[in-house]
Amino acid sequence: MSDLTLPGRMKTSRVLRGIALALTGVGLLAGVSVASMHIVGLVYYVPRLDRLFSRLHRDPVLIEALRRQNAALAGKDQAWALARDRQWNAERIRGGGPLQGAFTNRPASLHLRGIVAASGGLVTHAFLIDAEGRLAAAPFLSYNFWQFDKPKFHYTFPLGAGARDVSWLEMSWDGTHPVCWRAETMMDPLTNATIGVLALEINYLEVGRFGCIEQPVHTPEERVTNRVKANG
């Protein structure tokens, strides 16, 4: 009886081996696909992002927007900015309002919207932040007008030229894909003065891990609250 059942067992064994090999092949292909995404990000999308930042550091629309807002709001204190932030959030909860509507239709905000569209999915949102941590332009609705206590501002503007902050991974503003935020100090090319910060929301599915290496490494509290705790 055992001799008669042996061919069936051998056939079953071959089937199981075939399934195991197929699953191994699928796993290898998936691993290669993931690795390829990161390699393509490193050799193509990250250099493309670097070139975009280099160009935007010299962008006359963005530079002029920062100059104008820094001058126009020079007499406004933190209490004014926080009141503005409360109005901003109230409008966000309602789905919009006159403050956010006027803000997102500013020339610099429309310019950023065009930059996002022209990036072909590499960049999906952007903030232009003035010298006091107040939002100066944004292409779409956002959570806060007051950016002073955010890592985007805290780890860039006070440190001057060349400073950069790259966030932890999170979901995009519209919830469709994973992203990181890369923020860099903006300088006035005429005076070499620090005038603000440019932050771009970067599509992780394009740049991969090499384009979203956290810099600096943020604290667990900063990742949860998206705020930097004040010293003292």
N, C-alpha and C positions, 0 to 999 in steps of 0.2 A: 504493500500500500504506500509506503514511504517513497519507493522508487517512482510510483505513478504520479505522485504530487510534486516531485522535484522540479520538473519543467515549469510548472505554474509558479513555484517559489522563485525560480530564476527569472521568469518573466516579470514578476512583481518587483524583484530587486532591481532589474534593469530600468523599470519605469521610475522607481524611487530615485535611482541615480540620475536619470534624465531630468527629473523635476529639480533635484538638488543643483545640478549643473545649470539649469535654466535660471533658477533663483540667484545663483552665484553670478551668472552673467548679467542679470538685471541689476544686481547690487553694484557690480563693477561699473556698468554703464552709468548708473545714477551717481556714483562717486566721481567718475570722470567728468560728468556733466557739471556737477557742483564745482569741482576743481577748475574746470574750464571757465566758469563764470568769474571766479576770483582772478584767474590769470588774465582774462580779457579785460577785466576791470583795472588791473595793475598796469598793463601795457598800453591800453587805449583810453579808457574812460577817466582814469585819474590824471594823466597828462592833459586830457581835454579840459577837465575841471580846473587844473592849475592855470591853464591858458585863459580860461574864462575869468577867473579871479584876477589875474594880472591885467586883463583888459578893463574889468570893472573898477579896479583901483584908479584908473585914469579916466573913467567915464564922466564927461562934463555934466550930464544931467544929474547924476547922483551927487557929485561934488557940489554943484550949485544948490541942490536941495538941502544939503547939510549946512552949507554956509548960510542960507536964508533962514532956516529954522533956528540955528544957533543964535543968530542975530535977533530974530523976531521974538524968541522966548527967553531972551537973556535975563529979563526981570522976573521970570516965573520961578517960584520956589517948589520944594517937594510937596507941600500941601496942595498946591494947585495941580501938580502932576497926578497925585493920588486921587483927587476929586475927578479929574479927567479919566483916570483909570476906572473908577467906579461907574461913571457914565458909559464908558466903553464896554464894560462887562454887562451892564444892564441891557444895552443895545444888542450885544452878542446873544444873550439869552432869548431876546425877543426875535432874533433872526435878522437884525439890522436896525438902522436908525440914521438920523441926520449926521451925527458925528462920524460914524464909520462909513456912511455913504459918501460924504464929502471927502473923507480921507483916502478911500480907495480909488477915487476919481482924480486925485492929484496927478499932475504930469509925471512926477517921479514914480508914483505907484503904477500908472499905466505903462511907464517905461519898463519897470520891473516885470509887469505882466507879459510884456513882449519878450523880455529876456527869458522868462520861464518857458514860454511857448516855443521860442527859437531853440531851446536846449534839447528838444526832442525827447523829453522824459528824464533827462539827467538831473535837472533841477525842477522841483515841484512847488516851492514856495520861497519867499525871500522877505527879509526885514532890513530896512535901513534905519539905524538908530543914531540919534544925535549925541552931542557931547555930554549931555546930562542924563542919558539913559532913557530918553523919550522916543517913542516910535516916530520916525520922520516920513516913512513911506512903506507900503505893503501892498502887494497885488491882490490879495484876497483877505477875507475877514480873519481875525486872529484873536487870541485870548486876552492879551494885555497890551495896553498903551505904555505902561510903565515897565521898562526893561532893565532898570538900574540894578536890581538885585538878582538878575539872571546870569548864569554862567557865560552866556553869549557876550555880555557886556563886561562882567567882572574880570574875566580872564583875558580880555583883549585891550579895551580902551586904556585902563590905568597903566598897562605895560608898554604902550606906545607902538612905534612902527614895528611891523613884522610879527606882532603877537597873533596867536591863533587859538581858538577853542574848537574842539570837535566833540560833539555830545556822544552819549551812549545811544544804542539803537532804540528806536521807538516807532510808533506808527505815524504815517503821514497825516497832515492836517485834515485830509478828507477820508482817512481810514482805509486807504486802498492798498498800501504797500509799506514795507519797512524802510526807514530812513535814518540818517543822522543829520545833525545840523553842524555846518562849518562856518565859523564866524572869524572875521579878520578886521583889524584896525584900519580905518580909512584916514589917509593923510591929505592935507591940502598941498597940491603940487607947487603952489606959488610961495607958500610960507613954511612948508614942512611941519606945520602944526597938526596935532591930532584933532580931527574934527568929528569923528563918529565911528560907527561899526557897520559892516555889511555882513549879514548872515544869510546863508543859502541852505534850504532843505534839500539834501542829496539823496537820490534814489539808490538804496543799498543794492537793489537787484541789478544795477548797472556797474557801480564802482566796486562792489564786493567788499570783503573785509579790509582790503588794503586802502580803500578810500574812506573807511569809517573807523580807523584806529583812534580810540578815545584819547583825547589830548587836552588838558592833563587828565589823569585818572580821577574822576569825580568821586565824592564821598557818597555812601548809600543815601544819606539825607538829601543831598543835591539831586540824586537820580529820582527820588520819590517826590520831592517838592518843586524841582526845577528852580530852586532858589539857593543863593549862597548866603550862609549865615554870617551876619556882621560880626566883626571882631569885637570881643569884649561883651 
